Amino acid sequence: MSYSVIDVKDFEGRHTPVAQALGALVIRANQFDSQPGQLGHEHDELKSDQEELFVPLSGAGFPQIDGETVDLEPGRYVLVQPSALRRVDAGPEGLSYLVIGARVEGQPD
């Protein structure tokens, strides 16, 4: 078959490994569904050398990126470089967002 389909309703918990569940070979994508006021996990992506694109699906949140707060809501996208320390905190109504990651072209293995 030339396509695959998943439904996040079939997964439990806050994290859905979208790309992995679809069988993607190159794309990295994960959906996170955060409860109101839930704090995210602070990390960088130096080990994976991947930049991340945060795609808000519903609700709103406040990514902390290298100590700066950014608003995140549907229609607003945030691209974060591998070295940046990041954490995504949900707003008062919660936040559902997709994170798409890819290695930065030309980065050494």
C-alpha positions as MATLAB code, in Angstrom:
seq = 'MSYSVIDVKDFEGRHTPVAQALGALVIRANQFDSQPGQLGHEHDELKSDQEELFVPLSGAGFPQIDGETVDLEPGRYVLVQPSALRRVDAGPEGLSYLVIGARVEGQPD';
ca = [
       0.000    0.000    0.000;
       1.300    3.494   -0.818;
      -0.055    5.216    2.321;
      -0.742    4.610    6.005;
      -3.276    6.075    8.429;
      -3.459    6.386   12.215;
      -5.931    8.058   14.553;
      -4.634    9.669   17.747;
      -7.794    8.474   19.506;
      -6.259    4.979   19.343;
      -3.312    6.033   21.557;
      -3.198    6.562   25.311;
      -1.313    9.236   27.192;
       0.056   12.644   26.344;
       2.460   11.570   23.573;
       1.573   10.083   20.173;
       4.570    9.000   18.027;
       2.865   10.003   14.779;
       5.642    9.402   12.243;
       6.805    6.177   13.878;
       3.252    4.792   14.064;
       2.751    5.613   10.383;
       5.973    3.794    9.505;
       7.803    6.920    8.300;
      11.414    6.285    7.353;
      12.782    9.836    7.476;
      10.164   12.171    8.974;
      10.063   12.595   12.743;
       6.753   13.815   14.136;
       5.119   13.536   17.545;
       1.836   14.891   18.870;
       1.605   16.089   22.467;
      -1.690   16.687   24.245;
      -1.104   18.714   27.403;
      -3.589   19.314   30.183;
      -4.329   22.908   31.278;
      -1.241   24.401   32.898;
       0.886   21.283   32.307;
       4.611   21.974   32.160;
       6.716   20.440   29.424;
      10.114   18.740   29.541;
      13.110   21.067   29.200;
      15.672   19.814   26.690;
      17.735   20.615   23.617;
      18.269   18.557   20.467;
      22.076   18.680   20.297;
      22.362   14.891   20.414;
      19.911   14.384   17.518;
      21.062   17.513   15.599;
      17.485   18.188   14.585;
      15.599   21.420   14.368;
      11.976   21.258   15.458;
       8.860   22.888   14.091;
       6.067   23.325   16.642;
       2.618   23.176   15.024;
      -0.224   24.065   17.416;
      -3.426   22.093   16.805;
      -5.739   23.371   19.557;
      -5.570   25.397   22.736;
      -2.617   27.641   23.504;
       0.727   27.446   25.218;
       3.942   29.206   26.047;
       7.193   27.674   24.819;
      10.246   28.750   26.797;
      13.123   28.952   24.302;
      16.555   29.893   25.629;
      14.829   31.779   28.464;
      12.370   33.665   26.251;
       8.624   33.053   26.304;
       6.813   32.728   22.980;
       3.041   32.511   22.453;
       1.872   29.369   20.655;
      -1.673   28.989   19.315;
      -3.255   27.620   16.116;
      -2.011   29.538   13.089;
       1.304   30.463   14.742;
       4.342   28.252   14.133;
       7.679   28.194   15.935;
      10.937   26.786   14.528;
      13.627   25.942   17.096;
      17.274   25.208   16.326;
      18.999   22.116   17.807;
      21.108   24.028   20.352;
      18.205   25.965   21.874;
      16.987   24.898   25.296;
      13.224   24.482   25.012;
      10.155   23.573   27.064;
       6.500   23.873   26.019;
       4.023   24.747   28.774;
       0.269   24.515   28.211;
      -1.996   27.499   28.782;
      -5.152   27.501   30.939;
      -7.239   25.659   28.306;
      -4.573   23.042   27.532;
      -2.546   22.598   24.358;
      -2.373   20.000   21.614;
       0.600   20.393   19.277;
       2.623   18.520   16.699;
       6.419   18.583   16.706;
       8.100   17.875   13.369;
      11.837   17.297   13.554;
      14.528   16.979   10.909;
      18.301   16.924   10.964;
      19.876   20.163    9.849;
      21.335   19.584    6.358;
      25.097   19.437    6.379;
      25.401   18.664   10.090;
      28.083   16.067   10.818;
      27.004   12.585   11.950;
];
